[in-house]
Amino acid sequence: MDSRRSLLVIALLFVSFLVYQQWQLDYHTPKPVVTEQQETNTHSDTPQSTSATTNMVDTQTKGRIITLENDVLRLKVDTLGGDVVESELLKYDAELNSNTPFILLQDKANHLYVAQSGLIGKDGIDSRAGRAAYHVEGDNFKLADGQETLTVPLTFEKDGVIYRKIFVLKRNAYDLAVNFEIQNNSANSIEVQPYGQLKHTLVESSGNIAMPTYTGGAYSSSETNYKKYSFEDMEKANLSINTKAGWVAVLQHYFVSAWIPNQDADNQLYSSTGNGYGFIGYRGPITTIPTGVTETISSHLWTGPKLQNEMAQAANNLDLTVDYGWAWFIAKPLFMLLEFIQSIVKNWGLAIIGVTLVVKAILYPLTKAQYTSMAKMRMLQPKMQEMRERFGDDRQRMSQEMMKLYKEEKVNPLGGCLPILLQMPIFIALYWTFMEAVELRHAPFFGWIQDLSAQDPYYILPILMGGSMYLLQKLSPTPMADPMQQRIMNFMPLIFMVFFLWFPAGLVLYWLVSNLITIVQQQLIYRGLEKKGLHSRAK
């Protein structure tokens, strides 16, 4: 296969990949089973208990807002219910160079995204009648210098039982413990059931065909390591999964919030929708606390960036929210290589160039085989044209003679195409690596490129990329008998350039450097072929 046809193959595969991933985002919807219990819970803010028939809705006013802060997180907690109603990520700007922290969880009139948790069941303190009104001394709690852990207990007392909702923040951690300590001083045993859920305004995933972004739910269970569950899925059917361990989450580009229940308990994962909101959460098992006994029920909340190593430590499979798609087995080592090079050069743009050099070096044998095969195919063009003239419309005889010629000359007609097909998974893996890595968010390169995760503001890199593709095409002259194919190939660099106008600058940088390296490799390979007399004869 000649170089121009190889470019056409790349283009078709690339466009097909973009269309496929957009279709997956828009239309791929699992069909879970809807249970009768879930149907009754559609418009409830507190999940229905397995032992009670009452639900709770937000009919009460808010309580007092307190602030909890470590070195990376600033949380706002409503004392009515003890819900986390805002999370500021202190190490991440909302906009490039804004010096304003990015807000993930938030309670705004036009956008609600909060992490709710509580106790339901026969003796629960969260129901339709009301939420627990916790008491806490103070309004602002901050991790002090030299302190590794901040512990803030909220207290509520009812019928001789003391309920403590305890928040534990650690230094440099987006994973916080949210524990319930129940001290039963009453005369009877009590039953409670913990829950945690994420409440989010119903929205659609955004982005475009070049940079699709997902906003919606996800979960992990003992049967499924990771699965997205969009708001559209929630509206069609409520999630209902019984599992040991597992977690539930709401994802958005680069960031995630997730409830992680006690991983040694049997939990139920659920979802519901109502009044313009989506809920995804878990219910823990019913806990019986005898009189005179103090019981602790543990859970964790992750609210922060998609940091793979830290999320893997917080819960099994939580790092899979960095979704590389089917190419994950290639993307993960590529990201590790990217991180390693960045730790040396201290610049993510230079790290991308370094990864490109390594990838092209590894693929050099395929590149050499590709251009050698193309040169041999060009060398056979006169003989193949002679066959066309001799056999005319006898396609069967023509095919037989061509296969005989390939065998005699030891030429593989797929030698130029196969390397392209093998390189496509690597490109797709790199594409998702650049799309998913929060480390590239607001990461500068040089000059006008101050954010490798955003498109080039002046479109200089896409134009240079288009120019490099045009140069690569011109340095591989191949006569084409088909005028239509010739016109398509002439427009291919322009088509790619237009596509890449909306791509992250980091990905365009990769493709540009890859083209430049390919041009150099191509010339070196052709010089070697010229010494053998093959390339000159092929011309």
Stockholm file with secondary structure:
# STOCKHOLM 1.0

chainA/1-539         MDSRRSLLVIALLFVSFLVYQQWQLDYHTPKPVVTEQQETNTHSDTPQSTSATTNMVDTQTKGRIITLENDVLRLKVDTLGGDVVESELLKYDAELNSNTPFILLQDKANHLYVAQSGLIGKDGIDSRAGRAAYHVEGDNFKLADGQETLTVPLTFEKDGVIYRKIFVLKRNAYDLAVNFEIQNNSANSIEVQPYGQLKHTLVESSGNIAMPTYTGGAYSSSETNYKKYSFEDMEKANLSINTKAGWVAVLQHYFVSAWIPNQDADNQLYSSTGNGYGFIGYRGPITTIPTGVTETISSHLWTGPKLQNEMAQAANNLDLTVDYGWAWFIAKPLFMLLEFIQSIVKNWGLAIIGVTLVVKAILYPLTKAQYTSMAKMRMLQPKMQEMRERFGDDRQRMSQEMMKLYKEEKVNPLGGCLPILLQMPIFIALYWTFMEAVELRHAPFFGWIQDLSAQDPYYILPILMGGSMYLLQKLSPTPMADPMQQRIMNFMPLIFMVFFLWFPAGLVLYWLVSNLITIVQQQLIYRGLEKKGLHSRAK
#=GR chainA/1-539 SS CCHHHHHHHHHHHHHHHHHHHHHHHHHCCCCCCCCHHHHTTTTCSBCCCTTCCCCBCSCSCCCCEEEEECSSEEEEEETBTTEEEEEEEEEEESSTTCCSEEECSEECSSCEEEEEEEEESTTCSCBTTBCCBCBCSCSEEECCTTCCEEEEEEEEEETTEEEEEEEEEETTCSEEEEEEEEEECSSSCEEEEEEEEEEEECCCCCBCSSSBCCCEEEEECSSCSCEEECHHHHHHSCCEEEEESCEEEEEETTEEEEEEECTTSEEEEEEEEETTEEEEEEECCCEEECTTCEEEECEEEEEEECCHHHHHHHSTTGGGGSCCGGGHHHHHHHHHHHHHHHHHHSCHHHHHHHHHHHHHHHTHHHHHHHHHHHHHHHHTHHHHHHHHHHHTTCHHHHHHHHHHHHHHHTCCTTTTTHHHHHHHHHHHHHHHHHHHCGGGTTCCCSTTCCCTTSCCTTCHHHHHHHHHHHHHHHTSCCCCSCHHHHHHHHHHHHHHHHHHTTSCHHHHHHHHHHHHHHHHHHHHHHHHHHHHTHHHHHC
#=GC SS_cons         CCHHHHHHHHHHHHHHHHHHHHHHHHHCCCCCCCCHHHHTTTTCSBCCCTTCCCCBCSCSCCCCEEEEECSSEEEEEETBTTEEEEEEEEEEESSTTCCSEEECSEECSSCEEEEEEEEESTTCSCBTTBCCBCBCSCSEEECCTTCCEEEEEEEEEETTEEEEEEEEEETTCSEEEEEEEEEECSSSCEEEEEEEEEEEECCCCCBCSSSBCCCEEEEECSSCSCEEECHHHHHHSCCEEEEESCEEEEEETTEEEEEEECTTSEEEEEEEEETTEEEEEEECCCEEECTTCEEEECEEEEEEECCHHHHHHHSTTGGGGSCCGGGHHHHHHHHHHHHHHHHHHSCHHHHHHHHHHHHHHHTHHHHHHHHHHHHHHHHTHHHHHHHHHHHTTCHHHHHHHHHHHHHHHTCCTTTTTHHHHHHHHHHHHHHHHHHHCGGGTTCCCSTTCCCTTSCCTTCHHHHHHHHHHHHHHHTSCCCCSCHHHHHHHHHHHHHHHHHHTTSCHHHHHHHHHHHHHHHHHHHHHHHHHHHHTHHHHHC
//
